[in-house]
Amino acid sequence: MMSALPMEGAPRVWPVFVAFATVLVVLLVSSTILVVGLTVVLHGASSVTDPKALESVGFHPIGLLVSFALSSSILAAASLLGARLSPVAIKERLRLTRGRFGALDVFLATLTAMALGTVFGAASMMLGLREGSTLEEIEKAVAAMSGTAIIPIAILGALGPGIGEELFFRGYMETRLTRRFGRVAGVGVAATAFGLIHFAPLHMAYALLLGIFLGWLAARFDTIVLGIATHILNNALAFSLMWLVPSTPTDAGNVLAIGIGCVVCVGAILLLAKRSARAPLDPIAELPGNGS
């Protein structure tokens, strides 16, 4: 594991936190404007005072599509702007280098991400946390969609977050944080920030868990390209399965899902750890104390 850089000559991290705070505010404001605007378009101006109408818009196919596009664009733009202000080339600043991974690593990483989602979903159901949650509402909305609606949802819901979120959280934030504080702190802080932008409590918890894995993946292979591929495939498969196989779990089924999911996660992560390049991040890759 890479140790933190000494304070003398360490890169500045305040631009990362300023960028995150700015992105958080912009997402909140733009999401509010989006919901109100779509409510007026879909239900009429008088519906903006109806909480149910406002909530339903967020799970409408158009609402989901616009939300994916908007949030992903904001995150990608913030990442590229921040990287552009750095003295380091954008490709290196965001860890967009090819890295040492192959098709098997993509498969194992996607399998792990899907297994994590399965374990989290089954556990939250058994604990009674999923009912009425944002995750459940998204599942219901996707399951009820027509065949023509699910295709753009699966595509944009995979590509948008897969690219935008990885660029910002694993590329822009984690890269700088790991160079300043080390891998454990860098991955943890970036994953926490990733969880926070999902706003709803249960969704935040799942995003934190997934963020830790994707952050570990980026740190282990020293590239976010593998994480982008994993995130895209995970989301595409998740949306497809929500539509193709609506969830009707039982306690016995949840227990089985947790057991199998944990075994798959442990096995796949051990294989990824063994296969990873494990190349340390270069502490002099960025000019000390400069840039964003």
N, C-alpha and C positions, 0 to 999 in steps of 0.2 A: 504493500500500500504506500502511496506517495505521502510523504510527510508534508506538513504545511511549510510554506516558505518563511524564512526569517522576516521579521517585521521590516528590517532595513532593506530597501529595494523591492519590497513586496508591491504587487500591482494594486491599484485603488479599487475598492469594491463599492463605494458609494454610488457611482453611476448605475450599477446594476440594481440597487435598491430603489433609486429614483425612477429608473425605467419601469420597474415592477409596479411601484405605486401609481405612476402615470397610466400604465396599461390598465390597472385595476379600476381606476376612476373612469377612464375612457370606455371600458367595457360596461361598467354599471350604467353610465349615462346613455351610451348608444343602445344598450339592451332595453332600457326604459322607453326611449324614443321609438325603438323598433316595435315593442309590444303595443304601445299606445297607437302607433300609426297603423299597424296591421289590424288592430281591433276595430278601428274606424272603417278601414277598407272592407273587412269581412263581416262585421256585425252592425256597423253604423255608429255615428258619433255619440248617440245616447248610451252606448254600451261601455264607454270608457270608465264609467263609475261602477260597473258591475264586475266584482272580483272574479266570478266564474268565467265571464267572457274574456277577461284579461289573461287568466290562467290557461284557458283552452287554446289561445292563439299560440302559446309557446310550444304546444305539442301538435299543432296543425302542420301538415307537410310543408306548406309555404313558410311557416314560421321557423321550422327546423332548418330548412334550406338556407334561408336568409341569415339565421343565427350562425350556422356553420361558416358561411362565407364571410360574414362580418367579423366574428371573433378571430378567425384564422388570418384574415387580412391584417387586422390590427397587430396581432402577435408577430406575423412575418415582417411587417413594415418596421415595427419597433426593433426587431432583431437586426435587420439589414441596416437600419439607420445607426444603431449603436455600434455595429461592427464597422460601418463606414467611417465612424469617428475615431476608430482605433488605429494606432500606427502599424498594426499587424494586418496582413492580407485577410480579406473577409473569409476566405476558405479555411485558413488556419484559426482565425478568431472564433469561428462558429464550429470548428471541428467537422467541417464538411469534406475532409480528406477521405479517401477510399477505405482506408483501414485494412486489416488483415482478417477478413471473414469471407465465408462462402455460403452457398445455398443451404447447406446443412445447419449453419449457425442461424440463418433466417428462420428455418423451419423450427429449430429448437426454441428460439426466442419467442416466436409466435405461439408455439405450443404452451410455453410457460405463461405468457400473457393470458391466453384463453383459459388455462387451468386456474390462474389466480382469480379471474373473473367468475369462474364456476364455483370455486371455494367460497369467495366472498358473497356471491349471490345466495348460495345454499345456506351459509351461516347466518346471513342477515334475515333470511326467511324463517329459520328455526328460532331466532331470537325475537321475531315479531317486529323487526325494524323496517322491513321492506314495504309493508302495506302503507299506501298513501304517499310513498316517497317519489321523488323525481325520477329515479331509475325505474320504478314500477310504471309510472305514467308514460315514460318513453316506450317501455316494452309494449304496453297496451296500445299506444298510438301506432307503433310500427306494425304490430300484429294485425291491426284493423285496416292498414293501407291497401290500396289496389296494387296490382302488379306493375302498373306504369309509374306509380308514385315511389315504390320502394327502390327502384333502380337509381334515380338521381340522389335519393337519400343515402343509399349505401355508398355510392361513389363519392359524393361531396362530404358525407359524414366520415369517410375514411381518409380521403386526400387532404381535406382542409385541416382538421386537427392533427393528422399525422405529420404534416409538413410544418404548419404554423406553430403548434405547441412544442414540437421537438426543436425547432430553430430557436425559439425564445428560452425555454426552460433548460433543455440539455445543452443547446449550443451557446446561447448568449450568457445565461445566468451561471449554469454549472461550470462551464469552462473557466470563467474568471474566479468563481468561488473556490474551486478545487486548487487552483494555482495559488490562491492566497491562504486557504485554511486546511487544505488536504482533502482527500477523496471522501471520507466519511461525512465531514461537515458540509462539503460542497454538494454532495448528492442529497443529504438530508434537508438542507435549506431549500434547494431548488425543488425538491419533491413536495415540500410543505407549501411553497408558493404555488406550485402546480395544483395542489389540492384546493387552496383557497379560491382560485378563480372559478371553481365549479359551484361555489356558493351554497348549494343545498347540502345539509350535514352528511347524509349517507353517501351522496355523490362525491363529496370532499374526501371522505374516508377511503373510498375506492380509488379515487385519483391519487391520493397519497401513496397507497400501496403500489399501484401501477407505476407511479413516478419514481419510487425507490428502485424498482426493478429496472426501468428504462435508464435511470441515472447510473445504476451499477453497470449496466450494459455499455453505456457510453464511456464510463471510466475504465472499464475492463478492456475494451477494444480500442479505446482512444479515438472514437469517431461517433458521430450521431447518425451516420447513414444507415447503420444497422437498426438503430432505434426508429428511424423514420419508416423503414420498410416494415418493421415489426408492428408499429402503431397503425399503419395503414391497413395491413392484413388483419390485425386483431379487430379493428373497427368494422371493416368490410364483412368479416365472418360473423361478428356479433350481430350486426343489423340483419344480415341474411338469415341467421338462425332464429332471431326474434320473429321474423316474418314466416319462415318455413315451419318452425317447430314452436308454436306458442307454449309457454311454460305452464305446466299443470303439476307442480311438485307435490310429493308426499314426504312425511318425515323420514321414512325409510329411504326414499330416493335421495333426499338431501344428505343424509348420513353417508350413503354410498358415494355421492358426488364429492363430498368433502374428502373422504378417504382416498378415492382415486385421484382427485385433483392434487392433493398434497404429495402423493407418491410421484405423480407426473412432474410437479413443480421441482421437487428435490432432485429427481433424476436428471431433468433437463438442465437445471442450473449447475449441477455438478459437471455435466458434460460440457456446458458452455465455459465454465471456469477452466476446465482442462484444456479446451481448445483455444481459448483466448490468447491473444498476443502477450498480454500482461506488460506491455511496454509502458514505462513510467512517463507521465507528462513531463515535457521539457520545461524546467523552471525558468529558463532564460528565453523562452519563445516569445515573450512579450517584453516590451521596454518597461523597466521598473517605474511604477508610479504614474505612467502616462496612459492616455486613451480612455475609452469607454468600455 
